[in-house]
Amino acid sequence: MKSPCVDICAFDGRTGWCRACGRTKEECRVWKKAQPHQQRQIAADLPRRLRKLGETVLTLDRH
């Protein structure tokens, strides 16, 4: 499976998720060695994480 990395690493201090791809630092580090089912499991959760990060940004912008 292709890496979801977009070469813009910026990790959220609250969640630990990358603001660009949604993975944690540990998930980024082990991606190439992870089994395909592990990669699919991580990838399946990324849209939810990125939505959550977007909601956090929108909430902070309103204050």
C-alpha positions in Angstrom: 0.0 0.0 0.0 1.3 3.5 -0.9 2.2 5.7 2.0 -0.4 8.5 2.8 2.5 10.9 3.5 2.4 14.1 1.6 5.8 15.4 2.8 4.3 18.1 5.0 4.9 16.8 8.6 3.3 19.0 11.3 2.1 17.1 14.3 -0.8 18.3 16.5 0.3 18.7 20.1 -3.0 17.5 21.5 -3.7 14.4 19.4 -0.2 13.6 18.1 -1.6 13.2 14.6 0.2 14.7 11.6 -2.0 17.6 10.3 -1.3 16.5 6.7 -1.7 12.8 6.7 -3.3 12.0 10.0 -0.8 9.4 11.2 1.2 9.5 14.5 4.9 9.7 14.5 5.1 6.0 15.4 2.8 5.1 12.6 5.0 7.1 10.2 8.2 5.5 11.5 6.9 1.9 11.1 4.9 2.3 7.9 7.3 0.6 5.5 7.8 -2.4 7.8 4.1 -2.7 8.7 2.1 -5.7 7.4 -0.4 -4.8 4.7 -3.3 -5.4 7.1 -1.8 -3.0 9.6 -1.3 -0.4 6.9 -5.0 -0.8 5.8 -6.1 -0.5 9.4 -4.2 2.7 9.9 -5.3 4.1 6.5 -9.0 3.4 7.3 -8.9 5.7 10.4 -7.1 8.6 8.7 -10.2 10.3 7.2 -11.8 10.4 10.7 -8.6 11.8 12.2 -8.2 14.5 9.6 -11.9 15.5 9.9 -11.4 15.7 13.7 -8.3 17.9 13.2 -10.2 20.1 10.8 -13.0 20.5 13.4 -10.5 21.5 16.0 -9.0 24.1 13.8 -12.4 25.5 12.9 -13.4 25.6 16.5 -10.2 27.4 17.5 -10.7 29.9 14.6 -14.1 30.9 16.0 -12.8 32.1 19.3 
